[in-house]
Amino acid sequence: MEFHLSDYSKIDSYLIAHLDESIAELSRLVAQPSVGAQNWGMQACAEMVGEMLQKRGFTVEILPTGGAPVVLGERKGKSDKTLMFYNHYDVQPAEPLDLWETPPFEPSQRDGKLYGRGVSDDKGHLTSRLHTIDALLAEDGELPCNVKFIVEGEEETGSMHLPKFITANKEKLAADACIWEFGGVDHREVPMQYLGLRGICYVELSIETAAIDVHSGLGGSIFANAAWRLVWALNTLKSPDEKILIPGWYEGIIPPTARDRELFAAQPDVADEYKTQFGVKGFLKGLTGGVDLQIAEVFEPTCTICGLTSGYQGLGSKTVLPARASAKVDFRIALGQTIERCLVLLRQHLDAQGFSDIEIKFMGGGPAARTDPDHPFIKLVVDSAEEIFESKMELIPMVGGSGPNYPFVHELNMPVATAGLGHPDSRAHAPNENIRIDLYLKHARHMARVLKGFAQ
Ligand SMILES: [Zn+2]
């Protein structure tokens, strides 16, 4: 059976007629702070999300984790197939507050946009999907298929407890496909389909060489210097040609396929845009642009020093021999690499290089995962977007950032598709975060088509 435009006229009319109510509901959710990093309002926000689902006939559970609770909602539908929505209710800190034009937790509308912390990332995605649910229920009294929501509260702080939660609740979370928390259009208004996320293994490397900092005239020639020990250790991790020197690091990596190259070849070249946007003169490893640059950007493992701390960095000079030094290092990891193995290899390498005094603290992360670009569910999400966005959705095989998609893809064995209301000026994580209300409506209309198409 084929769906035609007219099949959605009732749903679309409902979504338009009740749009203001949905935006008002989103505004109430944004007004409830839920800043994970500051442990501010987490339980209250989880309960609010639970009530929003309950109101729509979902069976709701608010389950504890080692950190912020997870909200689960489930409502049966006509078909036995189950679609899952993954969202999160936590938000990034709003600071610096003085850069906001209106207060971050007092959502306000202007020029077709709604501003507020979390309005795009990720509360707007959640409420626009609930708006879809309302429209489907209004049309038919029931949903076309089973729908599950998993709404976590630790996405912005690394989803530390989510993978274990998923493993422990596999049966409860069983579903056939998943719509991810985000998505949106690029600067050309083209909707994007991000098929995978690179993994990350974030560590802090630290060393303590003495109980206290020492006068450098006293200790300089006879005591070990923590800053130097750390610098030497870091120097063994990567060579100037960007190769990670930890033995075994590249073993088991799944290389990009010919299809990945083909999909990237269909994308505009990003080289010039990156040069202007970031003020860089060129790229590493002799890369100049095109498919090779895009493949390297998202498929290759990295070793990034994110920050270094030691000794004295204030005004003037201070002759001191630092007793402590530490570095935050993020390893983006490729498909096929695991956190456990990376941590073992890193330890073995530091030991073998004479740095068993360097402590490794794992700060969080997860492996890379992705969905096959040619999976039928991806086709459904992509095809149903075209009518609404008036443009073909573009397939991006992988993005360089990270997120907890691995347990969804590999533990729950589901295809994961992205879809959403983001736009290039959404300012997620930054002051004046906003959504475009036209895209909010488009996303809700898109999800109605995905839900009905999926049920068939
Ligand atoms: Zn975020």
Residues whose N, C-alpha, C, O or C-beta is under 5 A from the ligand:
A	BS01	ZN	D121
